[in-house]
């Protein structure tokens, strides 16, 4: 699950929203790890648990335990800004 110092992004390489989230995090120098749920069974199970059995991506887990599903850039900006000021 969430690690102490890195954002975890669960999704697929061909998902537009997952690519957008990864690009946002990279552009804002937020360290993250990408987990492709098509090749990681535990990652796929986590996404199903968080989304009520669906494969809705991306699912983003922050070090503080916050989980966002299909976040907007605005949600990412708010959360990464809050996380950095703590």
Secondary structure as the mmCIF struct_conf table of DSSP 4:
data_model
#
loop_
_struct_conf.conf_type_id
_struct_conf.id
_struct_conf.beg_label_comp_id
_struct_conf.beg_label_asym_id
_struct_conf.beg_label_seq_id
_struct_conf.end_label_comp_id
_struct_conf.end_label_asym_id
_struct_conf.end_label_seq_id
BEND BEND1 UNK A 4 UNK A 5
STRN STRN1 UNK A 7 UNK A 11
TURN_TY1_P TURN_TY1_P1 UNK A 13 UNK A 14
HELX_RH_AL_P HELX_RH_AL_P1 UNK A 16 UNK A 27
TURN_TY1_P TURN_TY1_P2 UNK A 28 UNK A 29
STRN STRN2 UNK A 32 UNK A 36
TURN_TY1_P TURN_TY1_P3 UNK A 37 UNK A 39
HELX_RH_AL_P HELX_RH_AL_P2 UNK A 41 UNK A 50
TURN_TY1_P TURN_TY1_P4 UNK A 51 UNK A 52
BEND BEND2 UNK A 53 UNK A 53
BEND BEND3 UNK A 57 UNK A 57
STRN STRN3 UNK A 59 UNK A 61
TURN_TY1_P TURN_TY1_P5 UNK A 63 UNK A 64
BEND BEND4 UNK A 65 UNK A 65
STRN STRN4 UNK A 67 UNK A 69
BEND BEND5 UNK A 70 UNK A 70
HELX_RH_AL_P HELX_RH_AL_P3 UNK A 73 UNK A 85
#
